[in-house]
Amino acid sequence: MKLLREYIRGLLTEIDYSLVAGLSGKKMWYLEGDWEMAPIEKIVDNLFGDSPWVLTVADLNRLFEWFHISGSWIGDDVGTVMEPRVPRSPWEDEDGRVIEDEFDPRISLAPTVEKALHALGSPPGGYVYAVDIKDKTGDEIETRVPFGSHCPGSPSNAYGEDFSWEKYASHSGIDPDDDGSREVSVISCVPDQQVTQEVWHRSELWMVDVGKVGPDMKVRLSWDFIRWYGERTSRLGRLDIVPGMTLDPIRSIDADEEKTLFDITQAMGRPEGEYPELELSDKKEVNELMVREYIRTLLTEAAIITGRKLDRYATVIKRHVMNAIKDPEVRDYFKETGTVQFKLQDVSELEDIEYLRDVIITIEEGPEVQVSAAYEFDINATPEQRKSSDLKVNLVMLRDFPDQVLSYVNDELVNAIRHELEHSGQDIEELMDCIGGLASSDDIWSSLKNAAEYYTCPGEIKAHVAGFMKVAKSSKRALPEVIDEELYRIYATGIDKGYSEGDLHSLMIQMRDSYHNYALSRYPQAKGY
């Protein structure tokens, strides 16, 4: 604890804390801005570094049935919900023609970490996600082998790493540039499947974040994984997870630190929730004792829901909304009347969100697809009144909308729902600050002043970035890329409202700086930062 005390004292007295032995280069980002709301895992990581435990890939392969490797960290919880996607960089033959199924959404899994790395075609490195504990029943998943017998090929042009699509197409009398013919021929086909033993899962799948694999083929375990695996198997307490398999420390650990690490691991097994607020009138009033007491509180208490849990709830609500939209009775009724409204039923997770009563979906007829959501609450509501707040999800679609639009609706709901759920966890003062003098959302663009005050108020920055991060994780894209793309959409709205590029320039510069700075402070490990 001496090192920790020196570190915090250095930060609070504004000395060059990088000079503190053993902590060169670390950044205590959570003391900037709303640091007291940072996820506990990130606070612990900044104070103690990542967990000191590593496990060999060979041993990890003995624990789980299936693995997925990501080049970027795509979760801020014990795990993340993977969504079926088509490959961003599908396999190409030597002529640059795609010969892998790039039409069929799926989650690619491999039976070992090594094979998952081989499928990526990259050296050891990346974040390891796993599913299906081998010696535990009840968590099995459905998979299917994508490499089918109907894949294109011939004895002289076998389907695989050396396959030539143009040669096959010419031999079969097919236009090699005809995507329709290629789709029929390569659906469910993956050229290197026999090498990687890749399998597919065809629906959303929650996977645990194990840790990061290094060049030495050892995985540095995340704190979340240690807690999660220990809860499910009653192991890790003895620092061994199966007989004969040990967790090796990456550095020496003295008795005091081992006790501290044990306490942290135990505390992180408590219910996940938002952490008690620390009232600060002036940062200079913060002293070492306050920080230590606050961190101790974080490690032992939980209050209302935070972003990590709201991420999961956003996925659950989105899934229920999508299922409702696809329901034949709902579609038939909407096709007949052009409007339908209903609220979600039997969503148990909603009971955990104190300041959310119902999720109400409205679908209206319109010429183009539009997706929006709103967290509706009483003005200056008391805590008791906040409990009657609703999440309104609004969709505009053609009466006889085709299935092809559902993918777009799904992606838009990810952002909209996560954004509004962030508001459900904000104080009423913060919500009212963003409303200001606006009578409705139509007033946002009635003046540049209104737009600037709305889009740069702290509550909206937090909600927007939370939604953008959910999009980044769902699509496995870099967070800065998503932020810039979404900010451009706001810019385009301003143009559509009649403002010129010159009018919007300073506002967009201000927004870009504010949104990226907040995103970096809240998600420092996000891809792109």
Secondary structure in CASP SS format (residue, H / E / C, confidence):
PFRMAT SS
TARGET T0000
AUTHOR 0000-0000-0000
METHOD secondary structure of the structure
MODEL  1
M C 1.00
K H 1.00
L H 1.00
L H 1.00
R H 1.00
E H 1.00
Y H 1.00
I H 1.00
R H 1.00
G H 1.00
L H 1.00
L H 1.00
T C 1.00
E C 1.00
I C 1.00
D C 1.00
Y H 1.00
S H 1.00
L H 1.00
V C 1.00
A C 1.00
G C 1.00
L C 1.00
S C 1.00
G C 1.00
K C 1.00
K C 1.00
M C 1.00
W H 1.00
Y H 1.00
L H 1.00
E C 1.00
G C 1.00
D C 1.00
W H 1.00
E H 1.00
M H 1.00
A C 1.00
P C 1.00
I H 1.00
E H 1.00
K H 1.00
I H 1.00
V H 1.00
D H 1.00
N H 1.00
L H 1.00
F H 1.00
G C 1.00
D C 1.00
S C 1.00
P C 1.00
W E 1.00
V E 1.00
L E 1.00
T E 1.00
V H 1.00
A H 1.00
D H 1.00
L H 1.00
N H 1.00
R C 1.00
L C 1.00
F E 1.00
E E 1.00
W E 1.00
F E 1.00
H E 1.00
I E 1.00
S E 1.00
G C 1.00
S C 1.00
W E 1.00
I C 1.00
G C 1.00
D C 1.00
D C 1.00
V C 1.00
G E 1.00
T E 1.00
V E 1.00
M E 1.00
E C 1.00
P C 1.00
R E 1.00
V C 1.00
P C 1.00
R C 1.00
S C 1.00
P C 1.00
W C 1.00
E E 1.00
D C 1.00
E C 1.00
D C 1.00
G C 1.00
R C 1.00
V E 1.00
I C 1.00
E C 1.00
D C 1.00
E C 1.00
F C 1.00
D C 1.00
P C 1.00
R E 1.00
I E 1.00
S E 1.00
L E 1.00
A E 1.00
P C 1.00
T C 1.00
V H 1.00
E H 1.00
K H 1.00
A H 1.00
L H 1.00
H H 1.00
A H 1.00
L H 1.00
G C 1.00
S C 1.00
P C 1.00
P C 1.00
G C 1.00
G E 1.00
Y E 1.00
V E 1.00
Y E 1.00
A E 1.00
V E 1.00
D E 1.00
I E 1.00
K C 1.00
D C 1.00
K C 1.00
T C 1.00
G C 1.00
D C 1.00
E C 1.00
I C 1.00
E C 1.00
T C 1.00
R E 1.00
V C 1.00
P C 1.00
F C 1.00
G C 1.00
S C 1.00
H C 1.00
C C 1.00
P C 1.00
G C 1.00
S E 1.00
P C 1.00
S C 1.00
N E 1.00
A C 1.00
Y C 1.00
G C 1.00
E C 1.00
D C 1.00
F C 1.00
S C 1.00
W H 1.00
E H 1.00
K H 1.00
Y H 1.00
A H 1.00
S H 1.00
H H 1.00
S H 1.00
G C 1.00
I C 1.00
D C 1.00
P C 1.00
D C 1.00
D C 1.00
D H 1.00
G H 1.00
S H 1.00
R H 1.00
E H 1.00
V H 1.00
S H 1.00
V H 1.00
I C 1.00
S C 1.00
C C 1.00
V C 1.00
P C 1.00
D C 1.00
Q H 1.00
Q H 1.00
V H 1.00
T H 1.00
Q C 1.00
E C 1.00
V E 1.00
W E 1.00
H E 1.00
R C 1.00
S C 1.00
E C 1.00
L E 1.00
W E 1.00
M E 1.00
V E 1.00
D E 1.00
V E 1.00
G E 1.00
K E 1.00
V E 1.00
G C 1.00
P C 1.00
D C 1.00
M C 1.00
K E 1.00
V E 1.00
R E 1.00
L E 1.00
S C 1.00
W H 1.00
D H 1.00
F H 1.00
I H 1.00
R H 1.00
W H 1.00
Y H 1.00
G H 1.00
E H 1.00
R H 1.00
T H 1.00
S C 1.00
R C 1.00
L C 1.00
G C 1.00
R C 1.00
L C 1.00
D E 1.00
I E 1.00
V E 1.00
P C 1.00
G C 1.00
M E 1.00
T E 1.00
L C 1.00
D E 1.00
P E 1.00
I C 1.00
R C 1.00
S C 1.00
I C 1.00
D C 1.00
A H 1.00
D H 1.00
E H 1.00
E H 1.00
K H 1.00
T H 1.00
L H 1.00
F H 1.00
D H 1.00
I H 1.00
T H 1.00
Q H 1.00
A H 1.00
M C 1.00
G C 1.00
R C 1.00
P C 1.00
E C 1.00
G C 1.00
E C 1.00
Y C 1.00
P C 1.00
E C 1.00
L C 1.00
E C 1.00
L C 1.00
S C 1.00
D C 1.00
K H 1.00
K H 1.00
E H 1.00
V C 1.00
N C 1.00
E H 1.00
L H 1.00
M H 1.00
V H 1.00
R H 1.00
E H 1.00
Y H 1.00
I H 1.00
R H 1.00
T H 1.00
L H 1.00
L H 1.00
T H 1.00
E C 1.00
A C 1.00
A C 1.00
I C 1.00
I C 1.00
T C 1.00
G H 1.00
R H 1.00
K H 1.00
L H 1.00
D H 1.00
R H 1.00
Y H 1.00
A H 1.00
T H 1.00
V H 1.00
I H 1.00
K H 1.00
R H 1.00
H H 1.00
V H 1.00
M H 1.00
N H 1.00
A H 1.00
I H 1.00
K H 1.00
D C 1.00
P H 1.00
E H 1.00
V H 1.00
R H 1.00
D H 1.00
Y H 1.00
F H 1.00
K H 1.00
E H 1.00
T H 1.00
G C 1.00
T E 1.00
V E 1.00
Q E 1.00
F E 1.00
K E 1.00
L C 1.00
Q C 1.00
D C 1.00
V C 1.00
S H 1.00
E H 1.00
L H 1.00
E H 1.00
D H 1.00
I C 1.00
E C 1.00
Y C 1.00
L C 1.00
R C 1.00
D E 1.00
V E 1.00
I E 1.00
I E 1.00
T E 1.00
I E 1.00
E E 1.00
E E 1.00
G C 1.00
P C 1.00
E C 1.00
V C 1.00
Q E 1.00
V E 1.00
S E 1.00
A E 1.00
A E 1.00
Y E 1.00
E E 1.00
F C 1.00
D C 1.00
I C 1.00
N C 1.00
A C 1.00
T C 1.00
P H 1.00
E H 1.00
Q H 1.00
R H 1.00
K C 1.00
S C 1.00
S C 1.00
D E 1.00
L E 1.00
K E 1.00
V E 1.00
N E 1.00
L E 1.00
V E 1.00
M E 1.00
L C 1.00
R C 1.00
D C 1.00
F C 1.00
P C 1.00
D C 1.00
Q C 1.00
V H 1.00
L H 1.00
S H 1.00
Y H 1.00
V H 1.00
N H 1.00
D H 1.00
E H 1.00
L H 1.00
V H 1.00
N H 1.00
A H 1.00
I H 1.00
R H 1.00
H H 1.00
E H 1.00
L H 1.00
E H 1.00
H H 1.00
S H 1.00
G C 1.00
Q C 1.00
D C 1.00
I H 1.00
E H 1.00
E H 1.00
L H 1.00
M H 1.00
D H 1.00
C H 1.00
I H 1.00
G C 1.00
G C 1.00
L C 1.00
A C 1.00
S C 1.00
S H 1.00
D H 1.00
D H 1.00
I H 1.00
W H 1.00
S H 1.00
S C 1.00
L H 1.00
K H 1.00
N H 1.00
A H 1.00
A H 1.00
E H 1.00
Y H 1.00
Y H 1.00
T C 1.00
C C 1.00
P H 1.00
G H 1.00
E H 1.00
I H 1.00
K H 1.00
A H 1.00
H H 1.00
V H 1.00
A H 1.00
G H 1.00
F H 1.00
M H 1.00
K H 1.00
V H 1.00
A H 1.00
K H 1.00
S H 1.00
S H 1.00
K C 1.00
R C 1.00
A C 1.00
L H 1.00
P H 1.00
E H 1.00
V H 1.00
I H 1.00
D H 1.00
E H 1.00
E H 1.00
L H 1.00
Y H 1.00
R H 1.00
I H 1.00
Y H 1.00
A H 1.00
T H 1.00
G H 1.00
I H 1.00
D H 1.00
K C 1.00
G C 1.00
Y C 1.00
S C 1.00
E H 1.00
G H 1.00
D H 1.00
L H 1.00
H H 1.00
S H 1.00
L H 1.00
M H 1.00
I H 1.00
Q H 1.00
M H 1.00
R H 1.00
D H 1.00
S H 1.00
Y H 1.00
H H 1.00
N H 1.00
Y H 1.00
A H 1.00
L H 1.00
S H 1.00
R H 1.00
Y C 1.00
P C 1.00
Q C 1.00
A E 1.00
K C 1.00
G C 1.00
Y C 1.00
END
